[in-house]
Amino acid sequence: MRKWYGLPGILLLLAGLGSVQADEHESEHRLNDYVQLQGQLTQGALVVGKTEPGFKVRLNGEELTVGEYGYFVFGLPREADAEQTLTVTDAEGTEHSSTLDVASREFNIQRIEGLPQQTVTPDPAAQERIRAENQQVAEARQVRSEMTYFTGPYAWPAEGRISGVYGSQRILNGEPRAPHWGIDIAAPTGTPVYAPIGGIVVLAHPDMLMSGGTLIVDHGHGVFSSFLHLHRIYVDVGDYLQQGDPIAEIGATGRATGPHLDWRMNWESTRVDPQLLLPPRD
């Protein structure tokens, strides 16, 4: 099976009984040749796999989608358990299980003061609008396409200072909130945003209450990118994107303290860290 160079992290070749541990650097662990994984085995990671077409793959007993060419993907949540079980069933029906040792992470706490109180604790009318818009987002993510853009490699979607990171908890006007689920890139309004990988646009909304200009792109197998607080959106629902296509402009729409891009990624309902997929920046 070929070695992959698209994503940072570790390369794993798994099968049979065994345990595979996370590593800060790319390394190779050969237990057998039933499945190949790529990505960092750490909380919040998106992990890409490849096996033989027709084989079945399960993570902790839940079956994963295996595409025509053997690609599959799964996400490790922010609070992922230290051990995960990956099982591959070959063409003869024989199961090969491996234990994946997942590294824990420490997450930052951010305090943001001076937000308008109605954006921290929305009034009933705003809460109703938020529920309706969340439903639109949920419906957009119901798509389960066979595309494999999620295999990467990934590119940075915009230039700018990193002002927020995945997993950090924000305290807004002194009130603890849910963790932040994306990477924030601060830059002036109008700074272009580019597709980090290919996909199909499944939602393009000019002005959601919380996220402002919102764009969601399907990358295949339940992997989605969301781009929030956009000043302007260049693309429409149904548009096919290739890596590097201009898709939007950074803005400060919705609940934002200044112009920035909030880029989030999901696998199914699991929120993963886009920054783990990106090459280092100068």
C-alpha positions in Angstrom: 0.0 0.0 0.0 1.3 3.4 -0.9 2.6 6.0 1.6 0.6 9.2 1.9 2.2 12.6 2.2 -0.9 14.9 2.2 -1.6 15.4 5.9 0.7 16.1 8.9 0.8 13.6 11.7 1.3 9.9 11.7 1.0 7.1 9.1 -0.3 3.9 10.5 -0.6 0.4 8.9 -2.8 -1.6 11.1 -4.3 -5.1 11.4 -4.4 -8.1 13.6 -4.3 -7.4 17.4 -2.2 -4.6 18.5 -1.9 -1.1 19.9 -0.9 2.1 18.0 0.1 5.2 19.9 0.1 8.8 18.8 3.3 10.5 17.8 4.0 14.2 17.2 6.0 13.3 14.1 5.1 11.3 11.0 6.0 7.7 11.7 5.1 4.2 10.4 3.7 1.4 12.4 3.4 -1.9 10.5 1.3 -4.5 12.1 -0.1 -5.9 8.9 -1.6 -4.5 5.6 -5.3 -4.5 6.1 -5.8 -0.8 6.6 -3.8 2.4 6.4 -4.5 5.5 8.5 -3.3 9.0 8.2 -3.6 11.8 10.7 -2.8 12.6 14.3 -4.2 10.2 16.9 -5.2 13.0 19.3 -8.4 14.5 20.6 -10.1 16.6 17.9 -8.4 14.9 15.0 -9.9 13.9 11.6 -8.3 10.6 10.6 -8.4 9.3 7.0 -8.1 5.7 6.2 -7.7 3.3 3.2 -8.4 -0.4 3.0 -9.2 -2.9 0.3 -12.5 -2.1 -1.5 -15.2 -4.4 -0.1 -13.7 -4.7 3.3 -15.8 -3.4 6.3 -14.4 -1.1 8.9 -15.9 -0.3 12.4 -14.8 2.2 15.0 -15.8 1.2 18.5 -18.5 -1.1 16.9 -19.9 1.6 14.6 -19.6 0.8 10.9 -17.8 3.4 8.8 -18.6 4.2 5.2 -15.9 2.6 2.9 -15.9 4.1 -0.6 -15.4 2.5 -4.0 -11.6 2.8 -3.7 -11.4 1.8 -0.1 -11.3 5.3 1.5 -12.9 6.0 4.8 -12.8 8.7 7.5 -13.6 9.2 11.2 -13.3 12.0 13.7 -12.1 11.9 17.3 -14.1 14.3 19.5 -12.6 16.9 21.8 -13.2 14.6 24.8 -12.3 11.4 23.0 -11.4 8.4 25.2 -7.8 7.4 25.4 -8.5 4.1 23.7 -10.4 3.5 20.5 -11.0 0.1 18.8 -10.7 -0.1 15.0 -11.9 -3.4 13.4 -11.5 -4.4 9.8 -13.4 -7.4 8.3 -11.7 -8.9 5.3 -13.3 -10.5 2.3 -13.4 -13.9 4.0 -15.2 -12.4 7.0 -12.2 -12.5 9.3 -12.0 -9.6 11.8 -8.8 -7.8 12.6 -8.9 -5.4 15.5 -6.4 -2.8 16.8 -6.5 -0.5 19.7 -5.7 3.1 18.9 -4.2 5.1 21.8 -5.4 8.7 21.5 -3.4 11.5 23.0 -5.1 14.0 25.2 -4.8 17.8 24.7 -5.0 20.9 26.9 -7.3 23.7 25.7 -7.1 27.4 26.2 -9.6 29.6 28.0 -10.5 32.9 26.3 -12.3 35.8 28.0 -14.2 38.3 25.8 -15.8 41.3 27.4 -17.9 44.1 25.9 -20.2 42.0 23.7 -23.8 43.4 23.4 -25.8 41.5 26.0 -28.4 40.5 23.4 -25.8 38.5 21.6 -24.6 36.7 24.8 -28.2 36.0 26.0 -30.5 36.4 23.1 -34.1 37.5 23.6 -36.9 35.0 22.9 -37.4 36.3 19.3 -33.6 35.9 18.6 -33.6 32.4 20.2 -36.4 31.4 17.8 -34.4 32.7 14.9 -31.3 30.8 16.1 -33.3 27.6 16.3 -34.6 28.0 12.8 -31.1 28.8 11.4 -29.6 25.8 13.3 -32.2 23.6 11.6 -31.0 24.9 8.2 -27.5 24.0 9.1 -28.5 20.6 10.3 -30.4 19.9 7.1 -27.4 21.0 5.0 -25.3 18.5 6.8 -27.6 15.6 6.1 -25.9 15.0 2.8 -23.8 11.8 2.6 -21.9 12.0 -0.7 -19.3 9.5 -2.0 -16.8 12.3 -2.7 -13.3 11.8 -1.2 -12.0 15.4 -1.1 -11.5 14.8 2.6 -8.3 12.8 1.9 -6.5 16.1 1.3 -3.9 17.6 1.2 -5.3 20.7 2.8 -4.3 24.4 2.3 -4.9 27.4 4.5 -8.1 29.2 3.5 -6.9 32.7 4.3 -4.0 34.8 5.3 -4.0 36.4 8.8 -3.3 36.1 12.4 -4.6 33.1 14.3 -6.9 34.7 16.9 -8.8 31.6 18.2 -8.2 27.9 18.3 -10.3 24.7 18.4 -11.4 23.4 21.8 -10.8 26.7 23.7 -13.6 27.7 26.0 -14.9 31.2 25.7 -16.2 33.2 28.7 -18.4 35.9 27.2 -19.1 38.9 29.5 -18.2 36.7 32.4 -20.4 33.8 31.4 -18.8 30.4 30.5 -20.0 29.2 27.1 -19.5 26.1 25.0 -16.0 25.4 23.6 -15.0 27.1 20.4 -15.1 24.6 17.5 -13.0 26.2 14.9 -9.8 28.1 14.0 -10.2 31.9 13.8 -8.1 33.8 11.3 -8.1 37.5 11.9 -7.7 39.8 8.9 -9.3 43.0 7.5 -12.8 42.9 6.1 -12.7 41.9 2.4 -9.7 39.6 2.7 -10.3 36.7 0.3 -11.2 33.2 1.6 -10.1 30.2 -0.6 -11.3 26.6 -0.6 -8.9 24.6 1.6 -9.9 21.4 -0.3 -12.6 20.6 -2.9 -16.2 19.9 -2.4 -19.8 21.0 -3.1 -21.6 24.0 -1.5 -24.6 22.8 0.5 -25.5 26.1 2.3 -24.8 29.8 1.5 -26.6 32.2 3.9 -25.8 35.9 3.8 -26.7 36.8 7.4 -27.4 34.3 10.2 -27.8 35.9 13.6 -24.9 34.3 15.3 -22.6 33.3 12.5 -23.4 36.1 10.0 -22.5 35.2 6.4 -22.3 31.4 6.5 -21.0 28.9 4.0 -21.0 25.1 4.3 -19.1 22.8 2.0 -19.5 19.0 1.7 -16.2 17.2 1.3 -17.6 13.7 1.3 -18.4 10.8 3.7 -20.0 13.2 6.3 -17.0 15.7 6.3 -18.1 19.3 6.1 -16.4 22.7 6.4 -18.3 25.7 7.8 -17.0 29.3 7.1 -18.5 31.9 9.4 -18.8 35.7 9.8 -18.3 36.3 6.0 -18.6 39.7 4.5 -19.4 38.4 1.1 -20.0 35.0 -0.4 -18.9 34.3 -4.0 -20.5 30.9 -4.5 -24.0 29.3 -4.5 -25.5 26.1 -3.3 -24.7 23.3 -5.7 -21.4 24.8 -6.9 -18.4 22.4 -7.2 -15.2 23.8 -5.7 -11.6 22.9 -6.2 -8.8 23.7 -3.8 -7.8 27.3 -4.1 -11.0 28.6 -5.6 -12.0 32.0 -4.1 -15.2 31.4 -2.2 -15.8 34.4 0.1 -14.4 37.5 1.9 -13.6 37.7 5.6 -16.0 39.9 7.6 -17.4 40.7 11.0 -21.0 39.7 10.5 -23.1 37.9 13.2 -21.7 37.7 16.6 -18.1 38.9 16.1 -15.8 41.4 17.9 -13.9 42.1 14.7 -13.3 40.8 11.2 -12.1 37.2 11.1 -12.8 33.9 9.5 -14.1 31.2 11.8 -13.4 27.9 9.9 -15.0 24.8 11.5 -15.1 21.1 10.4 -17.4 18.3 11.2 -17.4 14.6 10.7 -21.0 13.5 11.1 -21.9 15.2 14.5 -18.3 15.2 15.7 -16.5 18.5 15.6 -12.8 18.3 14.6 -9.9 20.6 14.5 -9.0 22.0 11.0 -5.6 23.1 12.2 -4.4 19.5 12.6 -4.9 19.0 8.9 -2.9 22.0 7.8 0.8 22.4 6.9 2.9 24.8 9.1 2.9 28.5 8.2 5.9 30.7 8.1 
